[in-house]
């Protein structure tokens, strides 16, 4: 029985990927954690590759992979400067990762993901939006960028207007875009999270 992963929007991306005739080779930018969604792609026959900056998160992902019997090929890397050749991957995604940096760095990262993507390849990226409950808190860096604490560690978060990130994909075909606001109970409190998801094709 296949595991159900919590990164639900990636199921839609997988559906789009499966509908192409591209070679099944995928890159996850931000691939660490104890439930790596690269496993989902592996279960559907994809050759998987992942990069992650945090060594502890890589170890969590590799522990999961060993227990599940998968070879995910996750290595330490920086999405702002990907160590892969141009047009190497058919599919690239970054789920809940790219917004943990300044908007200048976000732009560099998106351009790197586009660089390593084959013509007609598909890219999934999602961004935090200003509708998120944490927008406006922490150290204000300007332009809806804030230094905030995650597990008592200072982390930069960038928040976007609903159509602000469209400019990153002016040279691509937007296949799917969804603005989402989630309300859920977290540690006994009701919180609101805002995201905008993109699935785009390199043309």
C-alpha positions in Angstrom: 0.0 0.0 0.0 1.4 3.4 -1.0 2.0 6.0 1.7 -0.1 9.2 1.6 2.2 12.2 1.9 1.2 15.5 3.7 2.5 17.7 0.8 -0.9 17.5 -0.9 -0.3 20.1 -3.7 2.5 17.9 -5.1 0.0 15.2 -6.0 -1.4 17.7 -8.6 2.1 18.4 -9.8 2.7 14.6 -10.2 -0.5 14.3 -12.2 0.8 17.0 -14.6 4.2 15.3 -14.8 2.6 11.9 -15.5 0.6 13.4 -18.4 3.8 14.4 -20.3 6.1 12.2 -22.4 9.2 13.6 -20.7 11.9 11.4 -19.2 11.0 10.7 -15.6 13.8 12.5 -13.8 12.9 15.0 -11.1 14.7 17.4 -8.7 13.4 18.5 -5.3 14.9 21.8 -4.0 14.5 21.6 -0.3 14.3 17.8 0.0 15.0 17.2 3.6 12.7 16.2 6.5 11.2 13.1 8.0 8.6 12.6 5.2 10.4 13.4 2.0 7.9 13.7 -0.9 10.6 12.5 -3.4 9.4 9.1 -2.2 6.1 9.7 -3.9 7.8 10.3 -7.2 10.1 7.3 -6.7 7.0 5.1 -6.2 5.8 6.3 -9.6 9.0 5.3 -11.3 10.9 8.6 -11.3 14.6 9.0 -11.0 14.9 11.2 -8.0 17.4 13.8 -7.0 17.2 16.3 -4.1 19.2 19.1 -2.6 19.0 20.5 1.0 21.2 22.9 2.9 20.6 21.5 6.4 22.6 18.4 7.2 20.2 17.4 10.0 17.3 17.5 7.5 19.2 15.4 5.0 19.9 12.8 7.7 16.1 12.7 8.5 15.3 12.1 4.9 18.0 9.5 4.4 16.8 7.6 7.5 13.3 7.6 6.1 14.7 6.4 2.7 16.7 3.6 4.3 13.6 2.4 6.3 11.4 2.5 3.2 14.0 0.9 0.9 14.2 3.8 -1.5 17.3 5.4 -3.1 16.4 9.2 -3.2 19.8 10.7 -3.9 19.5 13.7 -1.6 22.7 15.7 -1.2 23.7 19.0 0.4 23.2 21.9 -1.9 21.9 25.5 -2.4 19.1 26.3 -4.7 20.6 29.7 -5.3 23.4 27.9 -7.2 22.5 24.5 -8.3 25.3 22.1 -9.1 23.7 20.6 -12.2 24.1 21.1 -15.9 21.7 23.2 -17.9 18.5 21.5 -19.0 19.2 18.4 -17.0 15.8 17.7 -15.4 12.4 17.1 -16.8 10.7 18.2 -13.6 11.8 20.4 -10.8 9.9 21.5 -7.7 10.4 23.5 -4.5 7.6 22.9 -1.9 7.5 25.2 1.2 11.1 26.1 0.8 12.0 29.0 -1.6 10.4 31.7 0.6 12.9 31.0 3.5 15.1 33.7 2.0 15.1 37.3 0.8 13.2 38.1 -2.4 16.5 38.8 -4.2 17.6 35.2 -3.3 14.2 33.9 -4.3 14.7 35.3 -7.7 18.1 33.7 -8.0 16.7 30.4 -6.9 13.8 30.4 -9.4 16.2 31.3 -12.2 18.4 28.4 -11.2 15.5 26.0 -11.2 14.5 27.2 -14.6 18.1 26.9 -15.9 18.4 23.1 -15.0 14.9 22.4 -16.5 14.6 20.9 -19.9 12.5 22.6 -22.7 8.9 21.7 -22.1 9.8 20.5 -18.6 7.5 21.4 -15.7 8.3 23.4 -12.5 6.3 23.6 -9.3 7.0 26.4 -6.8 4.9 27.8 -4.0 5.2 31.1 -2.1 3.9 32.5 1.2 1.4 35.3 0.7 0.6 38.4 2.8 -2.6 36.7 3.9 -0.5 34.5 6.2 -0.9 35.1 9.9 2.8 35.7 10.5 3.1 38.4 7.8 4.0 41.7 9.6 5.6 40.1 12.6 9.3 39.9 13.5 12.1 42.1 12.3 10.9 44.1 9.3 13.4 43.9 6.4 11.1 45.8 4.0 9.0 44.7 1.1 7.1 42.1 3.2 10.3 40.4 4.3 10.7 39.5 7.9 13.2 37.8 10.2 11.2 35.5 12.4 11.9 32.7 14.8 11.4 29.1 13.8 12.1 26.8 16.7 13.9 29.7 18.3 16.2 30.1 15.3 16.1 33.3 13.3 14.8 32.6 9.7 14.0 35.1 6.9 10.5 34.7 5.4 9.4 36.5 2.3 5.6 37.2 1.8 4.1 37.9 -1.6 1.1 39.7 -3.0 -1.1 37.3 -4.9 0.3 38.1 -8.4 3.7 39.4 -7.3 5.5 36.2 -8.2 4.0 36.1 -11.7 7.1 38.1 -13.0 9.3 35.1 -12.3 7.5 33.1 -15.0 7.1 35.7 -17.7 9.2 33.5 -20.0 7.2 30.4 -19.2 3.7 29.1 -19.6 1.6 29.0 -16.5 -0.4 25.8 -16.5 -1.9 26.1 -13.0 -2.0 28.8 -10.3 -3.9 28.6 -7.0 -4.0 31.0 -4.1 -4.8 29.1 -0.9 -5.7 30.2 2.6 -5.6 27.4 5.2 -7.0 27.7 8.7 -6.0 25.0 11.1 -5.4 24.2 14.7 -1.7 24.2 15.6 -0.5 23.6 19.1 -4.0 24.5 20.4 -4.3 27.7 18.5 -6.2 28.5 15.3 -3.7 29.8 12.6 -4.1 31.1 9.1 -1.6 30.2 6.4 -1.5 31.8 2.9 0.2 30.3 -0.1 0.2 30.7 -3.9 1.1 27.6 -6.0 2.4 27.6 -9.5 2.9 24.8 -12.1 4.7 26.2 -15.1 6.2 24.9 -18.4 9.5 25.9 -19.9 9.0 27.1 -23.5 
